[in-house]
């Protein structure tokens, strides 16, 4: 999801978050919900401050040029085999 409130309301501990958001708020939400990490899509990259905060909070961030739908599908394939 790309709505922070939706992630807060519906994510579960250990989930991966797929988003196109790159601001520092994603780190706070991931930490709050104890997510396994964040996958940033659409070839977007977080700024230096966001990366610094992610390192401080031990929140892994992965970036891809894929779209959220594609990434979701690939992850689904991995867990369903």
mmCIF file of the N, C-alpha and C atoms, coordinates in Angstrom:
data_MODEL
# 
_entry.id   MODEL 
# 
loop_
_atom_site.group_PDB 
_atom_site.id 
_atom_site.type_symbol 
_atom_site.label_atom_id 
_atom_site.label_alt_id 
_atom_site.label_comp_id 
_atom_site.label_asym_id 
_atom_site.label_entity_id 
_atom_site.label_seq_id 
_atom_site.pdbx_PDB_ins_code 
_atom_site.Cartn_x 
_atom_site.Cartn_y 
_atom_site.Cartn_z 
_atom_site.occupancy 
_atom_site.B_iso_or_equiv 
_atom_site.pdbx_formal_charge 
_atom_site.auth_seq_id 
_atom_site.auth_comp_id 
_atom_site.auth_asym_id 
_atom_site.auth_atom_id 
_atom_site.pdbx_PDB_model_num 
ATOM 1   N N  . UNK A 1 1  ? 0.839  -1.189  0.000   1.00 0.00 ? 1  UNK A N  1 
ATOM 2   C CA . UNK A 1 1  ? 0.000  0.000   0.000   1.00 0.00 ? 1  UNK A CA 1 
ATOM 3   C C  . UNK A 1 1  ? 0.878  1.244   0.000   1.00 0.00 ? 1  UNK A C  1 
ATOM 4   N N  . UNK A 1 2  ? 0.335  2.325   -0.480  1.00 0.00 ? 2  UNK A N  1 
ATOM 5   C CA . UNK A 1 2  ? 1.041  3.589   -0.433  1.00 0.00 ? 2  UNK A CA 1 
ATOM 6   C C  . UNK A 1 2  ? 0.415  4.561   0.556   1.00 0.00 ? 2  UNK A C  1 
ATOM 7   N N  . UNK A 1 3  ? -0.618 4.119   1.244   1.00 0.00 ? 3  UNK A N  1 
ATOM 8   C CA . UNK A 1 3  ? -1.214 4.937   2.295   1.00 0.00 ? 3  UNK A CA 1 
ATOM 9   C C  . UNK A 1 3  ? -0.647 4.497   3.634   1.00 0.00 ? 3  UNK A C  1 
ATOM 10  N N  . UNK A 1 4  ? 0.031  5.400   4.312   1.00 0.00 ? 4  UNK A N  1 
ATOM 11  C CA . UNK A 1 4  ? 0.635  5.049   5.593   1.00 0.00 ? 4  UNK A CA 1 
ATOM 12  C C  . UNK A 1 4  ? -0.407 4.511   6.566   1.00 0.00 ? 4  UNK A C  1 
ATOM 13  N N  . UNK A 1 5  ? -1.572 5.131   6.595   1.00 0.00 ? 5  UNK A N  1 
ATOM 14  C CA . UNK A 1 5  ? -2.616 4.697   7.527   1.00 0.00 ? 5  UNK A CA 1 
ATOM 15  C C  . UNK A 1 5  ? -3.095 3.284   7.202   1.00 0.00 ? 5  UNK A C  1 
ATOM 16  N N  . UNK A 1 6  ? -3.113 2.911   5.931   1.00 0.00 ? 6  UNK A N  1 
ATOM 17  C CA . UNK A 1 6  ? -3.511 1.562   5.535   1.00 0.00 ? 6  UNK A CA 1 
ATOM 18  C C  . UNK A 1 6  ? -2.480 0.542   6.001   1.00 0.00 ? 6  UNK A C  1 
ATOM 19  N N  . UNK A 1 7  ? -1.221 0.877   5.875   1.00 0.00 ? 7  UNK A N  1 
ATOM 20  C CA . UNK A 1 7  ? -0.162 -0.023  6.334   1.00 0.00 ? 7  UNK A CA 1 
ATOM 21  C C  . UNK A 1 7  ? -0.225 -0.178  7.854   1.00 0.00 ? 7  UNK A C  1 
ATOM 22  N N  . UNK A 1 8  ? -0.445 0.915   8.556   1.00 0.00 ? 8  UNK A N  1 
ATOM 23  C CA . UNK A 1 8  ? -0.562 0.846   10.013  1.00 0.00 ? 8  UNK A CA 1 
ATOM 24  C C  . UNK A 1 8  ? -1.745 -0.028  10.409  1.00 0.00 ? 8  UNK A C  1 
ATOM 25  N N  . UNK A 1 9  ? -2.849 0.115   9.717   1.00 0.00 ? 9  UNK A N  1 
ATOM 26  C CA . UNK A 1 9  ? -4.060 -0.618  10.079  1.00 0.00 ? 9  UNK A CA 1 
ATOM 27  C C  . UNK A 1 9  ? -4.027 -2.093  9.675   1.00 0.00 ? 9  UNK A C  1 
ATOM 28  N N  . UNK A 1 10 ? -3.347 -2.423  8.586   1.00 0.00 ? 10 UNK A N  1 
ATOM 29  C CA . UNK A 1 10 ? -3.502 -3.767  8.027   1.00 0.00 ? 10 UNK A CA 1 
ATOM 30  C C  . UNK A 1 10 ? -2.252 -4.622  7.938   1.00 0.00 ? 10 UNK A C  1 
ATOM 31  N N  . UNK A 1 11 ? -1.092 -4.063  8.147   1.00 0.00 ? 11 UNK A N  1 
ATOM 32  C CA . UNK A 1 11 ? 0.116  -4.890  8.058   1.00 0.00 ? 11 UNK A CA 1 
ATOM 33  C C  . UNK A 1 11 ? 0.311  -5.683  9.340   1.00 0.00 ? 11 UNK A C  1 
ATOM 34  N N  . UNK A 1 12 ? 1.099  -6.737  9.188   1.00 0.00 ? 12 UNK A N  1 
ATOM 35  C CA . UNK A 1 12 ? 1.401  -7.587  10.333  1.00 0.00 ? 12 UNK A CA 1 
ATOM 36  C C  . UNK A 1 12 ? 2.906  -7.691  10.505  1.00 0.00 ? 12 UNK A C  1 
ATOM 37  N N  . UNK A 1 13 ? 3.322  -7.948  11.706  1.00 0.00 ? 13 UNK A N  1 
ATOM 38  C CA . UNK A 1 13 ? 4.740  -8.121  12.002  1.00 0.00 ? 13 UNK A CA 1 
ATOM 39  C C  . UNK A 1 13 ? 5.368  -9.103  11.021  1.00 0.00 ? 13 UNK A C  1 
ATOM 40  N N  . UNK A 1 14 ? 6.508  -8.723  10.481  1.00 0.00 ? 14 UNK A N  1 
ATOM 41  C CA . UNK A 1 14 ? 7.228  -9.598  9.567   1.00 0.00 ? 14 UNK A CA 1 
ATOM 42  C C  . UNK A 1 14 ? 6.868  -9.428  8.099   1.00 0.00 ? 14 UNK A C  1 
ATOM 43  N N  . UNK A 1 15 ? 5.834  -8.640  7.797   1.00 0.00 ? 15 UNK A N  1 
ATOM 44  C CA . UNK A 1 15 ? 5.456  -8.394  6.402   1.00 0.00 ? 15 UNK A CA 1 
ATOM 45  C C  . UNK A 1 15 ? 6.526  -7.560  5.703   1.00 0.00 ? 15 UNK A C  1 
ATOM 46  N N  . UNK A 1 16 ? 6.595  -7.704  4.382   1.00 0.00 ? 16 UNK A N  1 
ATOM 47  C CA . UNK A 1 16 ? 7.353  -6.791  3.533   1.00 0.00 ? 16 UNK A CA 1 
ATOM 48  C C  . UNK A 1 16 ? 6.392  -5.747  3.015   1.00 0.00 ? 16 UNK A C  1 
ATOM 49  N N  . UNK A 1 17 ? 6.822  -4.524  2.966   1.00 0.00 ? 17 UNK A N  1 
ATOM 50  C CA . UNK A 1 17 ? 5.988  -3.430  2.489   1.00 0.00 ? 17 UNK A CA 1 
ATOM 51  C C  . UNK A 1 17 ? 6.468  -3.028  1.108   1.00 0.00 ? 17 UNK A C  1 
ATOM 52  N N  . UNK A 1 18 ? 5.583  -3.085  0.142   1.00 0.00 ? 18 UNK A N  1 
ATOM 53  C CA . UNK A 1 18 ? 5.873  -2.659  -1.228  1.00 0.00 ? 18 UNK A CA 1 
ATOM 54  C C  . UNK A 1 18 ? 5.251  -1.286  -1.417  1.00 0.00 ? 18 UNK A C  1 
ATOM 55  N N  . UNK A 1 19 ? 6.076  -0.303  -1.777  1.00 0.00 ? 19 UNK A N  1 
ATOM 56  C CA . UNK A 1 19 ? 5.593  1.072   -1.873  1.00 0.00 ? 19 UNK A CA 1 
ATOM 57  C C  . UNK A 1 19 ? 6.410  1.868   -2.873  1.00 0.00 ? 19 UNK A C  1 
ATOM 58  N N  . UNK A 1 20 ? 5.870  3.003   -3.277  1.00 0.00 ? 20 UNK A N  1 
ATOM 59  C CA . UNK A 1 20 ? 6.660  3.934   -4.080  1.00 0.00 ? 20 UNK A CA 1 
ATOM 60  C C  . UNK A 1 20 ? 7.045  5.165   -3.271  1.00 0.00 ? 20 UNK A C  1 
ATOM 61  N N  . UNK A 1 21 ? 6.653  5.192   -2.000  1.00 0.00 ? 21 UNK A N  1 
ATOM 62  C CA . UNK A 1 21 ? 7.024  6.313   -1.140  1.00 0.00 ? 21 UNK A CA 1 
ATOM 63  C C  . UNK A 1 21 ? 8.500  6.225   -0.768  1.00 0.00 ? 21 UNK A C  1 
ATOM 64  N N  . UNK A 1 22 ? 9.128  7.381   -0.641  1.00 0.00 ? 22 UNK A N  1 
ATOM 65  C CA . UNK A 1 22 ? 10.560 7.408   -0.339  1.00 0.00 ? 22 UNK A CA 1 
ATOM 66  C C  . UNK A 1 22 ? 10.904 8.328   0.838   1.00 0.00 ? 22 UNK A C  1 
ATOM 67  N N  . UNK A 1 23 ? 9.905  8.847   1.517   1.00 0.00 ? 23 UNK A N  1 
ATOM 68  C CA . UNK A 1 23 ? 10.174 9.783   2.612   1.00 0.00 ? 23 UNK A CA 1 
ATOM 69  C C  . UNK A 1 23 ? 10.453 9.028   3.919   1.00 0.00 ? 23 UNK A C  1 
ATOM 70  N N  . UNK A 1 24 ? 10.938 9.752   4.907   1.00 0.00 ? 24 UNK A N  1 
ATOM 71  C CA . UNK A 1 24 ? 11.314 9.141   6.184   1.00 0.00 ? 24 UNK A CA 1 
ATOM 72  C C  . UNK A 1 24 ? 10.150 8.512   6.938   1.00 0.00 ? 24 UNK A C  1 
ATOM 73  N N  . UNK A 1 25 ? 8.937  8.916   6.625   1.00 0.00 ? 25 UNK A N  1 
ATOM 74  C CA . UNK A 1 25 ? 7.781  8.356   7.324   1.00 0.00 ? 25 UNK A CA 1 
ATOM 75  C C  . UNK A 1 25 ? 7.650  6.849   7.121   1.00 0.00 ? 25 UNK A C  1 
ATOM 76  N N  . UNK A 1 26 ? 8.149  6.342   6.008   1.00 0.00 ? 26 UNK A N  1 
ATOM 77  C CA . UNK A 1 26 ? 8.049  4.891   5.777   1.00 0.00 ? 26 UNK A CA 1 
ATOM 78  C C  . UNK A 1 26 ? 8.864  4.118   6.811   1.00 0.00 ? 26 UNK A C  1 
ATOM 79  N N  . UNK A 1 27 ? 9.950  4.710   7.263   1.00 0.00 ? 27 UNK A N  1 
ATOM 80  C CA . UNK A 1 27 ? 10.785 4.049   8.264   1.00 0.00 ? 27 UNK A CA 1 
ATOM 81  C C  . UNK A 1 27 ? 10.045 3.993   9.596   1.00 0.00 ? 27 UNK A C  1 
ATOM 82  N N  . UNK A 1 28 ? 9.416  5.083   9.959   1.00 0.00 ? 28 UNK A N  1 
ATOM 83  C CA . UNK A 1 28 ? 8.666  5.118   11.219  1.00 0.00 ? 28 UNK A CA 1 
ATOM 84  C C  . UNK A 1 28 ? 7.542  4.085   11.218  1.00 0.00 ? 28 UNK A C  1 
ATOM 85  N N  . UNK A 1 29 ? 6.828  3.972   10.112  1.00 0.00 ? 29 UNK A N  1 
ATOM 86  C CA . UNK A 1 29 ? 5.720  3.007   10.026  1.00 0.00 ? 29 UNK A CA 1 
ATOM 87  C C  . UNK A 1 29 ? 6.264  1.578   10.061  1.00 0.00 ? 29 UNK A C  1 
ATOM 88  N N  . UNK A 1 30 ? 7.327  1.322   9.315   1.00 0.00 ? 30 UNK A N  1 
ATOM 89  C CA . UNK A 1 30 ? 7.916  -0.021  9.300   1.00 0.00 ? 30 UNK A CA 1 
ATOM 90  C C  . UNK A 1 30 ? 8.389  -0.428  10.691  1.00 0.00 ? 30 UNK A C  1 
ATOM 91  N N  . UNK A 1 31 ? 8.976  0.501   11.404  1.00 0.00 ? 31 UNK A N  1 
ATOM 92  C CA . UNK A 1 31 ? 9.448  0.222   12.760  1.00 0.00 ? 31 UNK A CA 1 
ATOM 93  C C  . UNK A 1 31 ? 8.268  0.005   13.712  1.00 0.00 ? 31 UNK A C  1 
ATOM 94  N N  . UNK A 1 32 ? 7.251  0.847   13.596  1.00 0.00 ? 32 UNK A N  1 
ATOM 95  C CA . UNK A 1 32 ? 6.061  0.733   14.433  1.00 0.00 ? 32 UNK A CA 1 
ATOM 96  C C  . UNK A 1 32 ? 5.412  -0.636  14.295  1.00 0.00 ? 32 UNK A C  1 
ATOM 97  N N  . UNK A 1 33 ? 5.333  -1.135  13.063  1.00 0.00 ? 33 UNK A N  1 
ATOM 98  C CA . UNK A 1 33 ? 4.656  -2.412  12.792  1.00 0.00 ? 33 UNK A CA 1 
ATOM 99  C C  . UNK A 1 33 ? 5.620  -3.599  12.758  1.00 0.00 ? 33 UNK A C  1 
ATOM 100 N N  . UNK A 1 34 ? 6.885  -3.360  13.017  1.00 0.00 ? 34 UNK A N  1 
ATOM 101 C CA . UNK A 1 34 ? 7.918  -4.398  13.035  1.00 0.00 ? 34 UNK A CA 1 
ATOM 102 C C  . UNK A 1 34 ? 7.918  -5.189  11.721  1.00 0.00 ? 34 UNK A C  1 
ATOM 103 N N  . UNK A 1 35 ? 7.934  -4.443  10.619  1.00 0.00 ? 35 UNK A N  1 
ATOM 104 C CA . UNK A 1 35 ? 7.951  -5.068  9.299   1.00 0.00 ? 35 UNK A CA 1 
ATOM 105 C C  . UNK A 1 35 ? 9.335  -5.621  8.997   1.00 0.00 ? 35 UNK A C  1 
ATOM 106 N N  . UNK A 1 36 ? 9.386  -6.629  8.135   1.00 0.00 ? 36 UNK A N  1 
ATOM 107 C CA . UNK A 1 36 ? 10.660 -7.252  7.764   1.00 0.00 ? 36 UNK A CA 1 
ATOM 108 C C  . UNK A 1 36 ? 11.498 -6.324  6.900   1.00 0.00 ? 36 UNK A C  1 
ATOM 109 N N  . UNK A 1 37 ? 10.851 -5.445  6.160   1.00 0.00 ? 37 UNK A N  1 
ATOM 110 C CA . UNK A 1 37 ? 11.571 -4.517  5.309   1.00 0.00 ? 37 UNK A CA 1 
ATOM 111 C C  . UNK A 1 37 ? 10.637 -3.804  4.361   1.00 0.00 ? 37 UNK A C  1 
ATOM 112 N N  . UNK A 1 38 ? 11.233 -2.950  3.545   1.00 0.00 ? 38 UNK A N  1 
ATOM 113 C CA . UNK A 1 38 ? 10.481 -2.130  2.593   1.00 0.00 ? 38 UNK A CA 1 
ATOM 114 C C  . UNK A 1 38 ? 11.071 -2.350  1.208   1.00 0.00 ? 38 UNK A C  1 
ATOM 115 N N  . UNK A 1 39 ? 10.199 -2.563  0.236   1.00 0.00 ? 39 UNK A N  1 
ATOM 116 C CA . UNK A 1 39 ? 10.613 -2.633  -1.161  1.00 0.00 ? 39 UNK A CA 1 
ATOM 117 C C  . UNK A 1 39 ? 10.068 -1.396  -1.860  1.00 0.00 ? 39 UNK A C  1 
ATOM 118 N N  . UNK A 1 40 ? 10.958 -0.575  -2.363  1.00 0.00 ? 40 UNK A N  1 
ATOM 119 C CA . UNK A 1 40 ? 10.569 0.644   -3.076  1.00 0.00 ? 40 UNK A CA 1 
ATOM 120 C C  . UNK A 1 40 ? 10.595 0.350   -4.571  1.00 0.00 ? 40 UNK A C  1 
ATOM 121 N N  . UNK A 1 41 ? 9.495  0.637   -5.240  1.00 0.00 ? 41 UNK A N  1 
ATOM 122 C CA . UNK A 1 41 ? 9.321  0.276   -6.649  1.00 0.00 ? 41 UNK A CA 1 
ATOM 123 C C  . UNK A 1 41 ? 9.455  1.481   -7.585  1.00 0.00 ? 41 UNK A C  1 
ATOM 124 N N  . UNK A 1 42 ? 9.305  1.208   -8.870  1.00 0.00 ? 42 UNK A N  1 
ATOM 125 C CA . UNK A 1 42 ? 9.277  2.226   -9.925  1.00 0.00 ? 42 UNK A CA 1 
ATOM 126 C C  . UNK A 1 42 ? 10.579 3.009   -10.044 1.00 0.00 ? 42 UNK A C  1 
ATOM 127 N N  . UNK A 1 43 ? 11.685 2.333   -9.745  1.00 0.00 ? 43 UNK A N  1 
ATOM 128 C CA . UNK A 1 43 ? 13.006 2.940   -9.903  1.00 0.00 ? 43 UNK A CA 1 
ATOM 129 C C  . UNK A 1 43 ? 13.207 4.181   -9.026  1.00 0.00 ? 43 UNK A C  1 
ATOM 130 N N  . UNK A 1 44 ? 12.462 4.263   -7.941  1.00 0.00 ? 44 UNK A N  1 
ATOM 131 C CA . UNK A 1 44 ? 12.614 5.395   -7.021  1.00 0.00 ? 44 UNK A CA 1 
ATOM 132 C C  . UNK A 1 44 ? 13.662 5.042   -5.983  1.00 0.00 ? 44 UNK A C  1 
ATOM 133 N N  . UNK A 1 45 ? 14.339 6.050   -5.496  1.00 0.00 ? 45 UNK A N  1 
ATOM 134 C CA . UNK A 1 45 ? 15.369 5.842   -4.487  1.00 0.00 ? 45 UNK A CA 1 
ATOM 135 C C  . UNK A 1 45 ? 15.162 6.815   -3.338  1.00 0.00 ? 45 UNK A C  1 
ATOM 136 N N  . UNK A 1 46 ? 15.282 6.304   -2.113  1.00 0.00 ? 46 UNK A N  1 
ATOM 137 C CA . UNK A 1 46 ? 15.129 7.187   -0.958  1.00 0.00 ? 46 UNK A CA 1 
ATOM 138 C C  . UNK A 1 46 ? 16.299 8.155   -0.859  1.00 0.00 ? 46 UNK A C  1 
ATOM 139 N N  . UNK A 1 47 ? 16.046 9.298   -0.249  1.00 0.00 ? 47 UNK A N  1 
ATOM 140 C CA . UNK A 1 47 ? 17.134 10.259  -0.074  1.00 0.00 ? 47 UNK A CA 1 
ATOM 141 C C  . UNK A 1 47 ? 18.065 9.814   1.054   1.00 0.00 ? 47 UNK A C  1 
ATOM 142 N N  . UNK A 1 48 ? 19.154 10.510  1.189   1.00 0.00 ? 48 UNK A N  1 
ATOM 143 C CA . UNK A 1 48 ? 20.183 10.150  2.161   1.00 0.00 ? 48 UNK A CA 1 
ATOM 144 C C  . UNK A 1 48 ? 19.649 10.117  3.590   1.00 0.00 ? 48 UNK A C  1 
ATOM 145 N N  . UNK A 1 49 ? 18.785 11.067  3.946   1.00 0.00 ? 49 UNK A N  1 
ATOM 146 C CA . UNK A 1 49 ? 18.224 11.097  5.302   1.00 0.00 ? 49 UNK A CA 1 
ATOM 147 C C  . UNK A 1 49 ? 17.356 9.873   5.591   1.00 0.00 ? 49 UNK A C  1 
ATOM 148 N N  . UNK A 1 50 ? 16.593 9.444   4.594   1.00 0.00 ? 50 UNK A N  1 
ATOM 149 C CA . UNK A 1 50 ? 15.755 8.255   4.766   1.00 0.00 ? 50 UNK A CA 1 
ATOM 150 C C  . UNK A 1 50 ? 16.627 7.021   4.930   1.00 0.00 ? 50 UNK A C  1 
ATOM 151 N N  . UNK A 1 51 ? 17.672 6.906   4.125   1.00 0.00 ? 51 UNK A N  1 
ATOM 152 C CA . UNK A 1 51 ? 18.584 5.764   4.249   1.00 0.00 ? 51 UNK A CA 1 
ATOM 153 C C  . UNK A 1 51 ? 19.287 5.760   5.599   1.00 0.00 ? 51 UNK A C  1 
ATOM 154 N N  . UNK A 1 52 ? 19.675 6.937   6.056   1.00 0.00 ? 52 UNK A N  1 
ATOM 155 C CA . UNK A 1 52 ? 20.328 7.044   7.358   1.00 0.00 ? 52 UNK A CA 1 
ATOM 156 C C  . UNK A 1 52 ? 19.384 6.577   8.472   1.00 0.00 ? 52 UNK A C  1 
ATOM 157 N N  . UNK A 1 53 ? 18.132 7.020   8.404   1.00 0.00 ? 53 UNK A N  1 
ATOM 158 C CA . UNK A 1 53 ? 17.135 6.621   9.405   1.00 0.00 ? 53 UNK A CA 1 
ATOM 159 C C  . UNK A 1 53 ? 16.886 5.114   9.347   1.00 0.00 ? 53 UNK A C  1 
ATOM 160 N N  . UNK A 1 54 ? 16.832 4.565   8.146   1.00 0.00 ? 54 UNK A N  1 
ATOM 161 C CA . UNK A 1 54 ? 16.629 3.118   7.990   1.00 0.00 ? 54 UNK A CA 1 
ATOM 162 C C  . UNK A 1 54 ? 17.775 2.343   8.627   1.00 0.00 ? 54 UNK A C  1 
ATOM 163 N N  . UNK A 1 55 ? 18.991 2.805   8.430   1.00 0.00 ? 55 UNK A N  1 
ATOM 164 C CA . UNK A 1 55 ? 20.146 2.148   9.044   1.00 0.00 ? 55 UNK A CA 1 
ATOM 165 C C  . UNK A 1 55 ? 20.098 2.252   10.562  1.00 0.00 ? 55 UNK A C  1 
ATOM 166 N N  . UNK A 1 56 ? 19.753 3.414   11.069  1.00 0.00 ? 56 UNK A N  1 
ATOM 167 C CA . UNK A 1 56 ? 19.664 3.605   12.517  1.00 0.00 ? 56 UNK A CA 1 
ATOM 168 C C  . UNK A 1 56 ? 18.614 2.688   13.140  1.00 0.00 ? 56 UNK A C  1 
ATOM 169 N N  . UNK A 1 57 ? 17.503 2.507   12.435  1.00 0.00 ? 57 UNK A N  1 
ATOM 170 C CA . UNK A 1 57 ? 16.380 1.720   12.952  1.00 0.00 ? 57 UNK A CA 1 
ATOM 171 C C  . UNK A 1 57 ? 16.439 0.249   12.526  1.00 0.00 ? 57 UNK A C  1 
ATOM 172 N N  . UNK A 1 58 ? 17.466 -0.118  11.756  1.00 0.00 ? 58 UNK A N  1 
ATOM 173 C CA . UNK A 1 58 ? 17.639 -1.497  11.274  1.00 0.00 ? 58 UNK A CA 1 
ATOM 174 C C  . UNK A 1 58 ? 16.446 -1.968  10.439  1.00 0.00 ? 58 UNK A C  1 
ATOM 175 N N  . UNK A 1 59 ? 16.007 -1.097  9.538   1.00 0.00 ? 59 UNK A N  1 
ATOM 176 C CA . UNK A 1 59 ? 14.915 -1.412  8.621   1.00 0.00 ? 59 UNK A CA 1 
ATOM 177 C C  . UNK A 1 59 ? 15.512 -1.592  7.226   1.00 0.00 ? 59 UNK A C  1 
ATOM 178 N N  . UNK A 1 60 ? 15.519 -2.815  6.700   1.00 0.00 ? 60 UNK A N  1 
ATOM 179 C CA . UNK A 1 60 ? 16.066 -3.037  5.362   1.00 0.00 ? 60 UNK A CA 1 
ATOM 180 C C  . UNK A 1 60 ? 15.214 -2.363  4.289   1.00 0.00 ? 60 UNK A C  1 
ATOM 181 N N  . UNK A 1 61 ? 15.886 -1.740  3.332   1.00 0.00 ? 61 UNK A N  1 
ATOM 182 C CA . UNK A 1 61 ? 15.217 -1.132  2.181   1.00 0.00 ? 61 UNK A CA 1 
ATOM 183 C C  . UNK A 1 61 ? 15.806 -1.742  0.924   1.00 0.00 ? 61 UNK A C  1 
ATOM 184 N N  . UNK A 1 62 ? 14.936 -2.212  0.052   1.00 0.00 ? 62 UNK A N  1 
ATOM 185 C CA . UNK A 1 62 ? 15.318 -2.720  -1.263  1.00 0.00 ? 62 UNK A CA 1 
ATOM 186 C C  . UNK A 1 62 ? 14.667 -1.838  -2.306  1.00 0.00 ? 62 UNK A C  1 
ATOM 187 N N  . UNK A 1 63 ? 15.362 -1.607  -3.415  1.00 0.00 ? 63 UNK A N  1 
ATOM 188 C CA . UNK A 1 63 ? 14.812 -0.795  -4.502  1.00 0.00 ? 63 UNK A CA 1 
ATOM 189 C C  . UNK A 1 63 ? 14.801 -1.610  -5.782  1.00 0.00 ? 63 UNK A C  1 
ATOM 190 N N  . UNK A 1 64 ? 13.772 -1.393  -6.596  1.00 0.00 ? 64 UNK A N  1 
ATOM 191 C CA . UNK A 1 64 ? 13.650 -2.099  -7.858  1.00 0.00 ? 64 UNK A CA 1 
ATOM 192 C C  . UNK A 1 64 ? 13.043 -1.174  -8.904  1.00 0.00 ? 64 UNK A C  1 
ATOM 193 N N  . UNK A 1 65 ? 13.315 -1.463  -10.164 1.00 0.00 ? 65 UNK A N  1 
ATOM 194 C CA . UNK A 1 65 ? 12.681 -0.700  -11.224 1.00 0.00 ? 65 UNK A CA 1 
ATOM 195 C C  . UNK A 1 65 ? 11.317 -1.284  -11.587 1.00 0.00 ? 65 UNK A C  1 
ATOM 196 N N  . UNK A 1 66 ? 10.964 -2.425  -10.997 1.00 0.00 ? 66 UNK A N  1 
ATOM 197 C CA . UNK A 1 66 ? 9.671  -3.049  -11.251 1.00 0.00 ? 66 UNK A CA 1 
ATOM 198 C C  . UNK A 1 66 ? 8.520  -2.268  -10.644 1.00 0.00 ? 66 UNK A C  1 
ATOM 199 N N  . UNK A 1 67 ? 7.326  -2.552  -11.159 1.00 0.00 ? 67 UNK A N  1 
ATOM 200 C CA . UNK A 1 67 ? 6.108  -1.945  -10.620 1.00 0.00 ? 67 UNK A CA 1 
ATOM 201 C C  . UNK A 1 67 ? 5.610  -2.779  -9.435  1.00 0.00 ? 67 UNK A C  1 
ATOM 202 N N  . UNK A 1 68 ? 4.828  -2.187  -8.579  1.00 0.00 ? 68 UNK A N  1 
ATOM 203 C CA . UNK A 1 68 ? 4.329  -2.863  -7.378  1.00 0.00 ? 68 UNK A CA 1 
ATOM 204 C C  . UNK A 1 68 ? 3.596  -4.154  -7.735  1.00 0.00 ? 68 UNK A C  1 
ATOM 205 N N  . UNK A 1 69 ? 2.790  -4.134  -8.777  1.00 0.00 ? 69 UNK A N  1 
ATOM 206 C CA . UNK A 1 69 ? 2.035  -5.318  -9.184  1.00 0.00 ? 69 UNK A CA 1 
ATOM 207 C C  . UNK A 1 69 ? 2.981  -6.449  -9.562  1.00 0.00 ? 69 UNK A C  1 
ATOM 208 N N  . UNK A 1 70 ? 4.026  -6.131  -10.316 1.00 0.00 ? 70 UNK A N  1 
ATOM 209 C CA . UNK A 1 70 ? 4.997  -7.146  -10.727 1.00 0.00 ? 70 UNK A CA 1 
ATOM 210 C C  . UNK A 1 70 ? 5.737  -7.729  -9.525  1.00 0.00 ? 70 UNK A C  1 
ATOM 211 N N  . UNK A 1 71 ? 6.175  -6.867  -8.650  1.00 0.00 ? 71 UNK A N  1 
ATOM 212 C CA . UNK A 1 71 ? 6.913  -7.307  -7.463  1.00 0.00 ? 71 UNK A CA 1 
ATOM 213 C C  . UNK A 1 71 ? 6.023  -8.192  -6.591  1.00 0.00 ? 71 UNK A C  1 
ATOM 214 N N  . UNK A 1 72 ? 4.780  -7.797  -6.413  1.00 0.00 ? 72 UNK A N  1 
ATOM 215 C CA . UNK A 1 72 ? 3.838  -8.601  -5.629  1.00 0.00 ? 72 UNK A CA 1 
ATOM 216 C C  . UNK A 1 72 ? 3.675  -9.986  -6.238  1.00 0.00 ? 72 UNK A C  1 
ATOM 217 N N  . UNK A 1 73 ? 3.538  -10.029 -7.555  1.00 0.00 ? 73 UNK A N  1 
ATOM 218 C CA . UNK A 1 73 ? 3.384  -11.303 -8.245  1.00 0.00 ? 73 UNK A CA 1 
ATOM 219 C C  . UNK A 1 73 ? 4.600  -12.199 -8.088  1.00 0.00 ? 73 UNK A C  1 
ATOM 220 N N  . UNK A 1 74 ? 5.784  -11.628 -8.201  1.00 0.00 ? 74 UNK A N  1 
ATOM 221 C CA . UNK A 1 74 ? 7.012  -12.413 -8.044  1.00 0.00 ? 74 UNK A CA 1 
ATOM 222 C C  . UNK A 1 74 ? 7.141  -12.948 -6.624  1.00 0.00 ? 74 UNK A C  1 
ATOM 223 N N  . UNK A 1 75 ? 6.816  -12.135 -5.637  1.00 0.00 ? 75 UNK A N  1 
ATOM 224 C CA . UNK A 1 75 ? 6.865  -12.597 -4.258  1.00 0.00 ? 75 UNK A CA 1 
ATOM 225 C C  . UNK A 1 75 ? 5.830  -13.700 -4.018  1.00 0.00 ? 75 UNK A C  1 
ATOM 226 N N  . UNK A 1 76 ? 4.660  -13.555 -4.594  1.00 0.00 ? 76 UNK A N  1 
ATOM 227 C CA . UNK A 1 76 ? 3.631  -14.579 -4.458  1.00 0.00 ? 76 UNK A CA 1 
ATOM 228 C C  . UNK A 1 76 ? 4.109  -15.902 -5.043  1.00 0.00 ? 76 UNK A C  1 
ATOM 229 N N  . UNK A 1 77 ? 4.740  -15.842 -6.203  1.00 0.00 ? 77 UNK A N  1 
ATOM 230 C CA . UNK A 1 77 ? 5.274  -17.060 -6.826  1.00 0.00 ? 77 UNK A CA 1 
ATOM 231 C C  . UNK A 1 77 ? 6.291  -17.743 -5.914  1.00 0.00 ? 77 UNK A C  1 
ATOM 232 N N  . UNK A 1 78 ? 7.114  -16.959 -5.263  1.00 0.00 ? 78 UNK A N  1 
ATOM 233 C CA . UNK A 1 78 ? 8.137  -17.525 -4.384  1.00 0.00 ? 78 UNK A CA 1 
ATOM 234 C C  . UNK A 1 78 ? 7.539  -18.275 -3.192  1.00 0.00 ? 78 UNK A C  1 
ATOM 235 N N  . UNK A 1 79 ? 6.467  -17.745 -2.642  1.00 0.00 ? 79 UNK A N  1 
ATOM 236 C CA . UNK A 1 79 ? 5.899  -18.381 -1.442  1.00 0.00 ? 79 UNK A CA 1 
ATOM 237 C C  . UNK A 1 79 ? 4.897  -19.472 -1.783  1.00 0.00 ? 79 UNK A C  1 
ATOM 238 N N  . UNK A 1 80 ? 4.431  -19.523 -3.019  1.00 0.00 ? 80 UNK A N  1 
ATOM 239 C CA . UNK A 1 80 ? 3.414  -20.511 -3.351  1.00 0.00 ? 80 UNK A CA 1 
ATOM 240 C C  . UNK A 1 80 ? 3.987  -21.759 -4.020  1.00 0.00 ? 80 UNK A C  1 
ATOM 241 N N  . UNK A 1 81 ? 5.299  -21.794 -4.178  1.00 0.00 ? 81 UNK A N  1 
ATOM 242 C CA . UNK A 1 81 ? 5.891  -22.992 -4.810  1.00 0.00 ? 81 UNK A CA 1 
ATOM 243 C C  . UNK A 1 81 ? 6.435  -23.956 -3.795  1.00 0.00 ? 81 UNK A C  1 
# 
